[in-house]
């Protein structure tokens, strides 16, 4: 359910967004309502077009009484054929196209919209349809048409669909990716500044020092797609609201976290999700499909839409399954049923087919998969999952340290045969994120990923500044004393991940920060948003309670049976935690 003010703002911004796009390949048909009781208006747009196909979108607005279901009908004039559709069930007979609602988007309130999208073939001429009807009622009105501009030199990359949602009467073939994507979507321009997060941060003393930085928007349950005003973690804005606001801001890119796999985060209760381990079809049709529909909407073609895809998932199938000391029964279940790989492959295929969308897959961090028995198997599993999507081009890069605290650099410690046996390094070959992502990138390329893939590092909470930060190496004492005295990362153990005491904001978001192969430093985890509650808190968001978020917890196999190092009085995962934000700003490095 959306707020009335959000609906009004969205309508205003939609008009401005379409006008601002200025696409050569944009066609618009605006039909006015037939009557007050059963009124409808339809906007038809071509987002992009190449020699044999095009990507189209339809914005259907209800300007009459509420609908419990809807069926749109229109006809092509030049033999165009729909090959794939989303956010609606497409069928075609001759030139006549019918689009009916999915099970999850049939109800449309007065003033509400739905946005089906499609891929179609064309030849010769691609004239826009001139009349539409919804539920048998004509949406009559004047037609305004800007003919699409043909781009015969564009040769789209294609990738087979994983599990198409179009009606069987429409033959799904391939998912073209028209146009040429930017090598680095973060370069050249500024990122989207989330007003919901900004307002919360500026309510904390000193928050204005960081509140203008771009952060990611988390879509961590189905209700978050449309906005959830009653949620303890998500705000009332949905995906469309954020996209419209990004266009209004003139942002060059916007970041979303795709995070709702069946059996999500099988090793950590604090971030468990709403979908059971077998609910892969709900993940596809109720979660990924509507997100793809919004991201493919021609109104947002001016944006580079960056998706951080399913954090804390695939590495769990290597490190927390039978045969490992940290085995978790749910991780065994998800490895056996394959729904992590199936879900991620589906998300990559659906979202990667959109011309202005860039997918980055989570790769955990050095303190999780940096050991020899984890490193290559994790890269192999990730690469296999990308190939399952139908094309390696469905992924643009990878991200490490998402929502974590691993230091960007450890300048006072060299990883060698002398230091690797220390309790802190524990035979890992990496001791910071910069060295890890460079090595993991090389391994991913070895496993068949494109040679131009880029890496991201989440630096939102890995600064570790303040009075506890060492200013030089410790060179006396035992090897453990030397390593502990020299390390930037001040956690009790690298396995500690929840609301860490003493942490600080790290490097500010920026593109091309310098180390080879790294596209950007990013704030995917918005500073001040909790990792999980320090006690059990009832909530409607499907968030559980994990003892690793309890400051009195004495640990488990995952953290070497050490104290959790977590802050007390924390809210559920994703909810705003002002005390944590205050500490993060105090310990920021570089300092604020």
C-alpha positions as CSV (number, residue, x, y, z in Angstrom):
1,X,0.0,0.0,0.0
2,X,1.3,3.4,-1.0
3,X,0.8,6.7,0.7
4,X,-1.5,9.2,-1.1
5,X,1.3,11.8,-1.2
6,X,3.6,9.2,-2.8
7,X,1.1,8.5,-5.5
8,X,0.6,12.1,-6.3
9,X,4.3,12.8,-6.5
10,X,4.8,9.7,-8.6
11,X,2.3,10.9,-11.2
12,X,4.0,14.3,-11.4
13,X,7.4,12.9,-11.7
14,X,6.3,10.3,-14.3
15,X,5.4,13.1,-16.8
16,X,8.6,14.9,-16.1
17,X,10.6,11.7,-16.5
18,X,9.2,10.7,-19.9
19,X,9.7,14.3,-21.1
20,X,13.3,14.4,-19.9
21,X,14.4,11.1,-21.4
22,X,14.7,12.5,-24.9
23,X,15.2,9.1,-26.5
24,X,15.5,8.8,-30.2
25,X,13.8,5.4,-29.8
26,X,10.8,6.6,-27.8
27,X,7.2,6.3,-29.0
28,X,4.3,7.5,-26.8
29,X,0.6,7.0,-27.2
30,X,-1.5,8.6,-24.6
31,X,-5.2,7.7,-24.5
32,X,-7.7,9.5,-22.3
33,X,-10.4,7.9,-20.2
34,X,-13.6,6.7,-21.8
35,X,-15.7,7.3,-18.7
36,X,-15.4,8.0,-15.0
37,X,-16.6,4.5,-14.0
38,X,-14.3,2.4,-16.2
39,X,-11.6,4.8,-17.3
40,X,-8.1,3.9,-18.5
41,X,-5.1,5.5,-20.1
42,X,-2.2,3.8,-21.7
43,X,1.3,5.0,-22.5
44,X,3.2,2.9,-25.1
45,X,6.9,3.4,-25.4
46,X,9.9,1.9,-27.3
47,X,12.9,2.0,-24.9
48,X,15.4,0.8,-27.5
49,X,15.4,-0.6,-31.0
50,X,17.9,-2.6,-33.2
51,X,17.9,-4.1,-36.6
52,X,15.5,-7.0,-36.0
53,X,13.9,-6.3,-32.6
54,X,12.9,-3.8,-29.9
55,X,12.1,-3.4,-26.2
56,X,8.7,-1.9,-25.5
57,X,6.8,-0.9,-22.4
58,X,3.2,-0.2,-21.5
59,X,2.1,2.0,-18.6
60,X,-1.6,1.2,-17.9
61,X,-3.2,3.7,-15.6
62,X,-6.6,3.1,-14.0
63,X,-8.5,6.5,-13.9
64,X,-11.9,4.9,-13.1
65,X,-13.2,2.5,-10.4
66,X,-10.7,0.0,-8.9
67,X,-9.9,-3.2,-10.9
68,X,-9.7,-6.7,-9.4
69,X,-8.2,-7.9,-12.7
70,X,-7.3,-6.4,-16.0
71,X,-6.9,-7.4,-19.7
72,X,-5.2,-5.0,-22.2
73,X,-5.8,-5.4,-25.9
74,X,-4.1,-3.6,-28.8
75,X,-2.9,-4.4,-32.4
76,X,0.3,-4.0,-34.2
77,X,0.2,-2.5,-37.7
78,X,3.4,-3.8,-39.3
79,X,3.7,-7.5,-38.4
80,X,5.6,-7.0,-35.1
81,X,5.7,-10.2,-33.0
82,X,6.1,-10.4,-29.2
83,X,8.8,-12.9,-28.2
84,X,9.0,-12.3,-24.4
85,X,7.0,-10.4,-21.8
86,X,7.0,-9.6,-18.1
87,X,4.7,-8.1,-15.6
88,X,1.8,-9.6,-17.5
89,X,0.7,-12.6,-19.5
90,X,1.2,-11.9,-23.2
91,X,-0.6,-13.8,-26.1
92,X,-0.7,-12.8,-29.7
93,X,-3.0,-13.9,-32.6
94,X,-2.0,-12.3,-35.9
95,X,-1.5,-8.6,-35.2
96,X,-3.7,-8.6,-32.1
97,X,-1.9,-8.7,-28.7
98,X,-3.6,-9.5,-25.4
99,X,-1.9,-8.8,-22.0
100,X,-3.6,-10.1,-18.9
101,X,-2.6,-9.6,-15.3
102,X,-0.4,-11.9,-13.3
103,X,-1.8,-13.4,-10.1
104,X,0.0,-10.8,-8.0
105,X,-0.9,-7.5,-9.9
106,X,-4.5,-7.9,-10.9
107,X,-5.8,-5.4,-8.3
108,X,-5.3,-1.8,-9.4
109,X,-6.7,1.0,-7.3
110,X,-8.0,4.2,-8.8
111,X,-5.0,6.2,-9.9
112,X,-2.8,3.1,-9.8
113,X,-0.6,1.8,-12.6
114,X,0.8,-1.4,-13.9
115,X,3.8,-1.5,-16.3
116,X,4.1,-4.6,-18.5
117,X,7.1,-4.8,-20.7
118,X,8.1,-7.0,-23.7
119,X,10.7,-7.8,-26.4
120,X,9.4,-8.1,-30.0
121,X,10.6,-8.6,-33.5
122,X,10.0,-6.2,-36.3
123,X,11.0,-5.7,-39.9
124,X,10.7,-2.7,-42.2
125,X,8.5,-0.4,-40.2
126,X,7.7,-0.3,-36.5
127,X,4.6,1.9,-36.2
128,X,3.3,2.4,-32.7
129,X,-0.2,1.0,-31.9
130,X,-2.9,3.7,-31.9
131,X,-5.7,2.3,-29.9
132,X,-6.0,0.3,-26.6
133,X,-8.8,-1.2,-24.5
134,X,-8.8,-2.4,-20.9
135,X,-11.4,-5.0,-19.9
136,X,-13.3,-4.4,-23.1
137,X,-13.5,-0.6,-22.7
138,X,-11.8,1.6,-25.2
139,X,-9.2,4.1,-23.9
140,X,-10.2,6.8,-26.4
141,X,-8.3,10.0,-26.9
142,X,-5.8,11.9,-29.1
143,X,-2.7,10.1,-30.2
144,X,0.7,11.7,-29.8
145,X,3.4,9.7,-31.6
146,X,7.2,10.1,-31.9
147,X,8.4,7.5,-34.4
148,X,11.2,5.2,-33.1
149,X,14.6,5.7,-34.7
150,X,16.0,2.6,-36.3
151,X,19.5,1.5,-35.2
152,X,20.5,-1.1,-37.8
153,X,24.1,-1.2,-36.7
154,X,23.3,-2.4,-33.2
155,X,23.8,-6.1,-32.8
156,X,22.3,-7.2,-29.5
157,X,23.9,-9.7,-27.3
158,X,21.5,-12.6,-26.7
159,X,21.2,-15.1,-23.9
160,X,18.6,-18.0,-23.6
161,X,15.8,-17.5,-21.1
162,X,16.0,-19.6,-17.9
163,X,12.3,-19.8,-17.1
164,X,10.2,-17.5,-19.3
165,X,6.9,-16.2,-17.8
166,X,5.2,-15.4,-21.1
167,X,2.2,-17.4,-22.1
168,X,3.0,-20.6,-24.1
169,X,1.2,-19.1,-27.1
170,X,4.1,-16.6,-27.4
171,X,7.3,-18.4,-28.3
172,X,10.1,-17.1,-26.1
173,X,13.4,-17.1,-27.9
174,X,16.3,-15.1,-26.6
175,X,16.8,-12.1,-24.4
176,X,18.6,-9.4,-26.4
177,X,20.6,-6.7,-24.6
178,X,20.4,-3.8,-27.0
179,X,23.1,-1.1,-27.1
180,X,26.5,-0.9,-25.5
181,X,26.8,-0.8,-21.8
182,X,29.3,1.4,-20.0
183,X,32.5,-0.2,-19.0
184,X,32.1,1.2,-15.5
185,X,28.6,2.3,-14.6
186,X,29.8,4.3,-11.6
187,X,32.1,6.5,-13.7
188,X,31.0,9.9,-15.0
189,X,28.2,11.4,-12.9
190,X,26.8,11.1,-9.4
191,X,24.8,8.4,-7.7
192,X,21.3,8.4,-6.3
193,X,21.0,9.9,-2.8
194,X,18.1,8.1,-1.0
195,X,15.9,10.7,0.7
196,X,14.6,8.2,3.2
197,X,18.0,7.4,4.5
198,X,19.2,11.0,4.2
199,X,16.4,12.2,6.5
200,X,17.2,9.6,9.2
201,X,20.9,10.3,9.1
202,X,20.5,14.1,9.3
203,X,18.4,13.6,12.5
204,X,21.5,12.3,14.2
205,X,24.1,14.9,15.3
206,X,26.8,15.3,12.7
207,X,24.8,13.2,10.2
208,X,24.9,16.0,7.5
209,X,28.6,15.2,7.0
210,X,27.7,11.9,5.2
211,X,24.0,12.2,4.3
212,X,24.6,13.3,0.7
213,X,26.5,10.1,-0.3
214,X,24.9,7.5,-2.6
215,X,23.7,4.3,-0.9
216,X,21.9,1.2,-2.1
217,X,18.2,0.6,-1.8
218,X,17.5,-2.8,-0.3
219,X,14.6,-4.9,-1.8
220,X,14.6,-7.5,0.9
221,X,11.1,-8.8,0.6
222,X,8.2,-8.7,-1.9
223,X,6.4,-5.9,-0.1
224,X,9.4,-3.7,-0.5
225,X,8.8,-3.6,-4.3
226,X,5.8,-1.4,-3.8
227,X,6.8,0.1,-0.5
228,X,5.8,-0.9,3.0
229,X,4.9,1.9,5.4
230,X,4.2,-0.5,8.2
231,X,7.7,-2.1,8.0
232,X,10.2,-1.8,10.8
233,X,13.1,-1.8,8.2
234,X,11.9,-0.7,4.8
235,X,10.3,2.7,4.2
236,X,7.1,3.6,2.4
237,X,8.9,4.2,-0.9
238,X,8.9,1.4,-3.4
239,X,11.1,0.7,-6.4
240,X,9.2,3.0,-8.7
241,X,9.4,5.8,-6.2
242,X,13.1,5.6,-5.9
243,X,13.6,5.4,-9.7
244,X,11.4,8.4,-10.2
245,X,13.3,10.3,-7.6
246,X,16.6,9.3,-9.2
247,X,15.5,10.8,-12.5
248,X,14.3,14.0,-10.7
249,X,17.8,14.3,-9.0
250,X,19.5,13.9,-12.4
251,X,21.5,11.0,-10.9
252,X,23.6,8.9,-13.4
253,X,23.2,5.7,-11.4
254,X,21.0,4.0,-8.8
255,X,21.9,0.9,-6.7
256,X,19.5,-1.8,-5.6
257,X,20.2,-4.9,-3.5
258,X,18.3,-8.0,-4.8
259,X,17.9,-10.0,-1.6
260,X,15.1,-12.5,-1.2
261,X,16.2,-15.9,-2.2
262,X,14.2,-19.0,-1.0
263,X,15.8,-20.1,2.2
264,X,17.8,-16.9,2.3
265,X,21.0,-16.6,4.3
266,X,21.0,-20.2,5.4
267,X,23.7,-19.7,8.1
268,X,22.5,-16.5,9.8
269,X,19.1,-16.2,11.5
270,X,19.2,-12.3,11.7
271,X,18.8,-12.0,7.9
272,X,16.6,-15.0,7.1
273,X,13.9,-14.1,4.6
274,X,10.2,-14.6,3.9
275,X,10.4,-17.4,1.3
276,X,10.7,-21.0,2.3
277,X,13.4,-23.2,0.7
278,X,11.1,-24.5,-2.1
279,X,9.4,-21.3,-3.0
280,X,11.4,-20.7,-6.2
281,X,8.3,-19.9,-8.3
282,X,7.2,-17.1,-5.9
283,X,10.8,-15.7,-6.1
284,X,10.5,-15.6,-9.9
285,X,7.0,-14.4,-10.5
286,X,6.3,-12.3,-7.4
287,X,9.8,-10.8,-6.8
288,X,12.1,-10.8,-9.8
289,X,9.5,-10.3,-12.5
290,X,8.0,-7.1,-11.0
291,X,11.4,-5.7,-10.2
292,X,12.5,-6.4,-13.8
293,X,9.3,-4.7,-15.1
294,X,10.1,-1.5,-13.2
295,X,13.7,-1.5,-14.2
296,X,12.8,-2.0,-17.9
297,X,10.3,0.9,-17.8
298,X,11.3,3.4,-20.5
299,X,10.9,6.3,-18.1
300,X,14.1,5.1,-16.4
301,X,16.2,4.5,-19.5
302,X,18.4,7.5,-18.6
303,X,19.6,5.8,-15.4
304,X,22.3,3.2,-15.0
305,X,20.6,0.7,-12.7
306,X,23.0,-1.3,-10.7
307,X,21.9,-4.5,-8.9
308,X,23.8,-6.1,-6.1
309,X,22.6,-9.7,-6.5
310,X,21.9,-12.0,-3.5
311,X,24.5,-11.4,-0.9
312,X,25.5,-14.1,1.5
313,X,24.2,-16.9,-0.6
314,X,26.5,-18.9,-2.9
315,X,29.6,-18.9,-0.6
316,X,27.3,-20.6,2.1
317,X,27.1,-23.6,-0.2
318,X,30.8,-24.0,0.0
319,X,31.6,-23.1,3.6
320,X,28.5,-24.1,5.6
321,X,27.6,-27.6,4.3
322,X,28.2,-31.2,5.3
323,X,31.9,-31.9,5.5
324,X,32.7,-28.5,7.0
325,X,32.9,-27.7,10.8
326,X,30.4,-24.9,10.3
327,X,27.7,-27.0,8.6
328,X,24.2,-25.7,8.8
329,X,21.2,-27.9,8.0
330,X,19.5,-25.2,5.9
331,X,22.6,-24.7,3.8
332,X,22.6,-28.5,3.1
333,X,19.0,-28.1,2.0
334,X,19.7,-25.2,-0.3
335,X,22.7,-27.0,-1.8
336,X,20.6,-30.1,-2.5
337,X,17.6,-28.4,-4.1
338,X,19.6,-26.0,-6.2
339,X,17.3,-23.0,-5.6
340,X,20.1,-20.6,-4.8
341,X,21.7,-21.2,-8.2
342,X,18.4,-21.4,-10.0
343,X,17.1,-18.1,-8.4
344,X,20.3,-16.2,-9.0
345,X,20.5,-17.4,-12.6
346,X,16.9,-16.3,-13.2
347,X,17.6,-12.9,-11.7
348,X,20.7,-12.4,-13.8
349,X,18.9,-13.4,-17.0
350,X,15.8,-11.3,-16.4
351,X,17.6,-8.2,-15.2
352,X,20.7,-8.6,-17.4
353,X,18.5,-8.5,-20.5
354,X,17.7,-4.8,-19.8
355,X,19.9,-2.4,-21.7
356,X,20.7,0.0,-18.8
357,X,21.0,-2.6,-16.0
358,X,24.3,-3.8,-14.5
359,X,24.5,-6.9,-12.2
360,X,27.2,-7.4,-9.6
361,X,27.2,-10.7,-7.7
362,X,28.3,-10.9,-4.1
363,X,31.5,-12.9,-3.4
364,X,31.6,-12.7,0.4
365,X,35.0,-11.3,1.7
366,X,38.6,-12.4,2.4
367,X,37.7,-13.5,6.0
368,X,35.1,-15.9,4.6
369,X,36.5,-17.5,1.4
370,X,40.2,-16.4,1.4
371,X,41.4,-19.9,2.5
372,X,42.6,-22.4,-0.1
373,X,39.8,-24.8,0.4
374,X,37.2,-22.1,-0.1
375,X,38.8,-19.7,-2.7
376,X,38.7,-21.7,-5.9
377,X,35.5,-23.7,-5.2
378,X,33.6,-20.5,-4.5
379,X,34.8,-18.9,-7.8
380,X,33.8,-22.1,-9.6
381,X,30.3,-22.1,-8.1
382,X,29.8,-18.5,-8.9
383,X,31.0,-18.9,-12.5
384,X,28.8,-22.0,-13.0
385,X,25.8,-20.0,-11.7
386,X,26.4,-17.2,-14.1
387,X,26.6,-19.6,-17.0
388,X,23.3,-21.1,-15.9
389,X,21.7,-17.7,-16.6
390,X,22.4,-18.3,-20.3
391,X,25.3,-15.8,-20.9
392,X,28.3,-14.6,-19.0
393,X,27.3,-11.2,-20.2
394,X,24.4,-11.2,-17.7
395,X,26.9,-10.2,-15.0
396,X,28.9,-7.0,-15.1
397,X,31.1,-7.6,-12.1
398,X,31.3,-8.7,-8.5
399,X,31.3,-7.2,-5.0
400,X,33.1,-8.1,-1.8
401,X,32.6,-7.1,1.8
402,X,28.9,-6.3,1.4
403,X,27.6,-5.3,4.9
404,X,30.8,-6.4,6.4
405,X,33.8,-4.9,8.3
406,X,36.9,-6.3,6.7
407,X,39.6,-3.6,6.3
408,X,40.3,-2.2,2.9
409,X,44.1,-2.3,3.5
410,X,46.3,-3.6,6.3
411,X,49.4,-1.5,5.7
412,X,51.4,-2.8,8.7
413,X,51.1,-6.5,8.1
414,X,52.6,-8.6,5.3
415,X,51.0,-12.0,4.7
416,X,53.9,-14.5,4.6
417,X,55.0,-17.8,6.1
418,X,55.8,-16.0,9.3
419,X,52.4,-14.3,9.8
420,X,50.0,-16.8,8.3
421,X,50.1,-19.1,11.4
422,X,48.9,-16.3,13.6
423,X,45.5,-16.6,15.2
424,X,44.2,-13.5,13.4
425,X,45.3,-14.5,9.9
426,X,44.8,-18.3,10.6
427,X,46.5,-19.5,7.4
428,X,44.4,-17.3,5.2
429,X,46.3,-16.0,2.1
430,X,44.7,-12.6,2.3
431,X,44.4,-10.1,5.1
432,X,42.5,-7.2,3.5
433,X,39.9,-6.7,0.9
434,X,42.1,-5.0,-1.7
435,X,44.5,-7.9,-2.1
436,X,41.5,-10.4,-2.0
437,X,39.4,-8.8,-4.7
438,X,42.3,-8.5,-7.1
439,X,43.2,-12.2,-6.6
440,X,39.5,-13.3,-6.7
441,X,38.9,-11.3,-9.9
442,X,41.8,-13.2,-11.6
443,X,40.4,-16.5,-10.4
444,X,36.9,-15.6,-11.8
445,X,38.4,-14.8,-15.2
446,X,40.3,-18.1,-15.0
447,X,36.9,-19.8,-14.4
448,X,35.5,-18.3,-17.6
449,X,34.2,-14.9,-16.6
450,X,34.8,-12.0,-19.1
451,X,38.3,-10.4,-18.8
452,X,36.8,-6.9,-18.4
453,X,34.8,-7.6,-15.2
454,X,35.0,-5.1,-12.5
455,X,35.0,-5.4,-8.7
456,X,33.3,-3.4,-6.0
457,X,34.2,-3.1,-2.3
458,X,31.6,-2.0,0.3
459,X,33.5,0.5,2.4
460,X,30.5,1.8,4.4
461,X,31.8,0.4,7.7
462,X,35.4,-0.8,7.3
463,X,37.3,2.4,8.2
464,X,38.4,1.4,11.7
465,X,39.6,4.9,12.7
466,X,39.5,6.5,16.1
467,X,42.0,6.2,19.0
468,X,42.3,2.4,18.6
469,X,43.7,2.6,15.1
470,X,47.5,1.7,15.0
471,X,49.9,4.2,13.5
472,X,52.6,1.8,12.6
473,X,53.7,-1.9,12.9
474,X,54.4,-3.6,16.2
475,X,57.7,-5.5,15.8
476,X,58.3,-7.0,19.2
477,X,56.6,-9.9,21.1
478,X,55.1,-13.1,19.8
479,X,53.8,-13.3,16.3
480,X,50.3,-13.0,17.6
481,X,51.2,-9.9,19.6
482,X,52.8,-8.3,16.6
483,X,49.9,-9.1,14.3
484,X,47.2,-8.0,16.8
485,X,49.1,-4.8,17.6
486,X,49.5,-3.9,13.9
487,X,46.1,-4.8,12.4
488,X,43.6,-2.0,11.4
489,X,40.6,-4.3,11.7
490,X,39.9,-4.3,15.5
491,X,37.2,-7.0,15.6
492,X,37.6,-9.8,18.2
493,X,37.5,-12.3,15.3
494,X,37.1,-12.1,11.5
495,X,33.9,-14.2,11.8
496,X,32.1,-11.5,13.8
497,X,29.7,-9.7,11.5
498,X,26.9,-8.1,13.5
499,X,26.8,-4.4,14.5
500,X,30.5,-4.5,15.4
501,X,31.6,-2.3,18.3
502,X,34.4,0.1,17.4
503,X,33.8,0.1,13.7
504,X,34.0,3.3,11.6
505,X,32.9,4.6,8.2
506,X,35.4,3.8,5.5
507,X,36.4,5.4,2.2
508,X,33.6,7.5,0.7
509,X,31.9,6.1,-2.4
510,X,33.8,6.9,-5.6
511,X,34.5,5.4,-9.0
512,X,37.9,4.1,-10.2
513,X,39.6,4.5,-6.8
514,X,42.9,3.3,-8.2
515,X,43.7,-0.4,-7.5
516,X,43.5,-2.4,-10.7
517,X,40.2,-4.0,-11.6
518,X,38.2,-2.2,-9.0
519,X,35.2,-0.2,-10.4
520,X,34.3,1.6,-7.3
521,X,34.1,1.9,-3.5
522,X,30.5,1.8,-2.6
523,X,28.1,2.1,0.4
524,X,25.8,-0.8,-0.3
525,X,25.0,-1.2,3.4
526,X,23.7,2.3,4.4
527,X,25.6,3.4,7.5
528,X,23.3,3.3,10.5
529,X,21.2,0.4,9.3
530,X,21.3,-2.5,11.8
531,X,22.7,-6.0,10.9
532,X,20.2,-7.7,13.3
533,X,18.6,-7.3,16.7
534,X,20.5,-7.9,19.9
535,X,17.4,-9.7,21.3
536,X,14.3,-11.3,19.8
537,X,12.0,-8.7,18.4
538,X,8.6,-9.6,16.8
539,X,8.3,-8.0,13.4
540,X,6.3,-8.4,10.2
541,X,9.4,-8.4,8.0
542,X,10.4,-12.0,8.4
543,X,13.6,-11.0,10.3
544,X,14.9,-13.6,12.9
545,X,17.2,-13.3,15.9
546,X,20.8,-14.5,15.7
547,X,22.9,-14.8,18.8
548,X,25.8,-13.3,16.9
549,X,24.0,-10.0,17.4
550,X,23.8,-10.5,21.2
551,X,26.7,-8.7,22.9
552,X,26.7,-11.4,25.7
553,X,27.1,-14.3,23.2
554,X,30.3,-16.3,23.6
555,X,30.4,-17.5,20.0
556,X,30.5,-20.7,17.9
557,X,32.5,-22.4,15.2
558,X,32.1,-19.5,12.8
559,X,33.9,-17.1,15.1
560,X,36.3,-19.4,16.9
561,X,34.1,-19.4,20.0
562,X,34.9,-15.8,20.8
563,X,32.6,-13.1,22.0
564,X,30.3,-11.6,19.3
565,X,31.6,-8.1,19.6
566,X,28.1,-6.8,18.8
567,X,26.6,-3.5,20.1
568,X,23.6,-3.8,22.5
569,X,20.1,-2.4,22.0
570,X,20.1,-3.0,18.3
571,X,16.9,-3.2,16.2
572,X,16.1,-5.8,13.6
573,X,18.2,-6.1,10.4
574,X,17.7,-3.1,8.1
575,X,16.1,-0.8,10.8
576,X,17.8,2.4,11.6
577,X,20.2,2.3,14.6
578,X,21.2,5.9,15.6
579,X,23.7,4.8,18.3
580,X,25.6,2.7,15.7
581,X,25.7,5.6,13.2
582,X,27.1,7.9,15.9
583,X,29.9,5.4,16.6
584,X,30.6,4.9,12.9
585,X,31.0,8.7,12.4
586,X,33.3,9.0,15.4
587,X,35.6,6.2,14.1
588,X,35.5,7.1,10.4
589,X,38.7,6.7,8.4
590,X,39.5,8.8,6.6
591,X,38.1,11.1,9.3
592,X,35.0,13.1,8.5
